[in-house]
Amino acid sequence: MKIHPIYPGAYCVPSAIQALTGADYASVIHPSINRHSDKKRDLLDHVTGEHMSVASAVLDELGYNVRAYKSRPAAPLRAHVATWAKRAGERWPGRAVLVATRSHALVISDGKVYDNHMPLGAAGDAHPYSKSTVVWAALVEPKHV
């Protein structure tokens, strides 16, 4: 799955959605996030931090399947971002995984990590969030594949 350029200065959830979809930041992503947010905002209000439930709803609206992973002993969800980057590169080449730490959203594809801090991506172990623990993860794919 192609990772699209990230709009500079965006918060992490809108950045992740943009990286996954390539949708226009101001005219598509903002209104969609504001529609799905529990905050009472106008469609074009500035977007700040959002929960992954909002990201999932927006991706669904934009035509993407979001398959959240459940933690299990053989493959614990709560691994570091660097571990997820390595796993994703090995297990799901060419596919994108949306992950969240307690305070940040990132996209992982082919062993690289993309976010608003590293919009061009970085190797999992070289990313500033490499040692952060993942608390939520989902495979994201277009619905019409």
C-alpha positions as CSV (number, residue, x, y, z in Angstrom):
1,M,0.0,0.0,0.0
2,K,1.4,3.4,-0.9
3,I,2.2,5.8,1.9
4,H,1.2,9.3,0.9
5,P,3.0,12.6,1.8
6,I,2.0,14.1,5.2
7,Y,0.9,17.7,5.5
8,P,3.4,19.7,7.6
9,G,2.3,20.8,11.1
10,A,-0.6,18.4,11.4
11,Y,-1.5,16.5,14.5
12,C,-0.8,12.7,14.6
13,V,-4.2,11.2,13.8
14,P,-4.9,13.5,10.8
15,S,-1.3,12.9,9.6
16,A,-1.8,9.1,9.8
17,I,-5.1,9.3,7.9
18,Q,-3.4,11.4,5.2
19,A,-0.4,9.0,5.0
20,L,-2.8,6.1,4.5
21,T,-5.3,7.7,2.2
22,G,-3.7,10.6,0.4
23,A,-6.9,12.6,1.0
24,D,-6.8,16.3,1.1
25,Y,-6.1,17.5,4.6
26,A,-8.4,20.6,4.8
27,S,-11.4,19.6,2.6
28,V,-11.6,15.9,3.3
29,I,-9.8,14.9,6.5
30,H,-10.9,17.8,8.7
31,P,-14.6,17.6,8.0
32,S,-14.6,13.8,8.4
33,I,-12.8,13.9,11.7
34,N,-15.1,16.6,13.0
35,R,-18.2,14.6,11.9
36,H,-17.0,11.5,13.9
37,S,-15.6,13.3,16.9
38,D,-17.6,13.5,20.1
39,K,-16.5,17.1,20.4
40,K,-19.0,19.7,19.3
41,R,-17.2,21.4,16.4
42,D,-18.0,22.8,13.0
43,L,-16.9,20.7,10.1
44,L,-14.0,23.0,9.2
45,D,-12.8,23.6,12.8
46,H,-9.1,23.0,13.5
47,V,-8.4,19.3,14.4
48,T,-6.4,18.5,17.4
49,G,-5.8,15.2,19.3
50,E,-8.3,12.4,18.5
51,H,-8.9,8.8,19.6
52,M,-8.3,5.8,17.4
53,S,-12.1,5.2,17.3
54,V,-12.4,8.4,15.4
55,A,-9.5,7.4,13.1
56,S,-11.2,4.1,12.4
57,A,-14.5,5.8,11.6
58,V,-12.9,8.3,9.3
59,L,-11.0,5.5,7.4
60,D,-14.2,3.5,7.1
61,E,-15.9,6.6,5.6
62,L,-13.0,7.1,3.2
63,G,-13.3,3.5,1.9
64,Y,-10.8,1.6,4.1
65,N,-11.2,-1.5,6.1
66,V,-9.6,-1.2,9.6
67,R,-9.0,-4.6,11.2
68,A,-7.9,-4.0,14.8
69,Y,-5.6,-6.6,16.4
70,K,-6.3,-8.3,19.7
71,S,-3.4,-9.1,22.1
72,R,-2.6,-12.7,22.7
73,P,0.4,-14.4,24.4
74,A,2.0,-15.6,21.1
75,A,2.0,-12.1,19.6
76,P,1.6,-9.5,22.3
77,L,0.0,-6.2,21.1
78,R,2.0,-4.2,23.7
79,A,5.4,-4.5,21.9
80,H,7.5,-1.5,21.1
81,V,7.0,0.5,17.9
82,A,10.4,-0.9,16.6
83,T,9.1,-4.4,17.1
84,W,5.9,-3.7,15.3
85,A,7.9,-2.1,12.4
86,K,10.0,-5.3,12.1
87,R,6.9,-7.6,12.3
88,A,5.0,-5.6,9.8
89,G,7.8,-5.6,7.3
90,E,8.2,-9.4,7.6
91,R,4.6,-10.5,8.0
92,W,2.7,-8.0,5.9
93,P,4.9,-6.6,3.1
94,G,3.3,-3.9,1.1
95,R,0.5,-3.4,3.6
96,A,0.0,-0.7,6.2
97,V,-0.5,-0.9,9.9
98,L,-1.9,2.0,11.9
99,V,-0.6,1.9,15.5
100,A,-1.1,4.0,18.6
101,T,1.0,4.5,21.7
102,R,-0.7,6.2,24.8
103,S,-0.3,9.6,23.1
104,H,0.6,9.2,19.5
105,A,-0.5,7.7,16.2
106,L,1.9,6.3,13.6
107,V,1.7,4.3,10.3
108,I,4.0,1.4,9.7
109,S,4.7,-0.1,6.3
110,D,7.5,-2.3,5.0
111,G,9.5,-1.8,8.2
112,K,9.3,2.0,8.2
113,V,7.5,4.2,10.6
114,Y,5.7,7.4,9.3
115,D,4.1,10.2,11.4
116,N,4.0,13.9,11.7
117,H,7.6,13.9,13.2
118,M,9.1,11.7,10.4
119,P,6.8,12.3,7.3
120,L,9.3,10.5,5.0
121,G,9.5,7.6,7.3
122,A,12.3,6.1,9.3
123,A,13.4,2.5,10.2
124,G,11.6,1.2,13.2
125,D,14.7,1.3,15.5
126,A,15.7,4.8,14.3
127,H,12.3,6.5,14.8
128,P,11.9,8.8,17.9
129,Y,9.0,6.6,19.1
130,S,10.9,3.3,18.6
131,K,10.9,2.4,22.3
132,S,7.3,3.5,22.9
133,T,4.8,0.8,23.6
134,V,2.0,0.1,21.2
135,V,-1.5,0.0,22.8
136,W,-3.6,-0.3,19.7
137,A,-2.9,-1.6,16.2
138,A,-4.9,-2.2,13.1
139,L,-4.2,-3.4,9.5
140,V,-5.6,-0.8,7.1
141,E,-6.5,-1.7,3.5
142,P,-8.7,-0.2,0.8
143,K,-12.2,-1.9,0.7
144,H,-12.0,-2.5,-3.0
145,V,-8.8,-4.5,-3.3
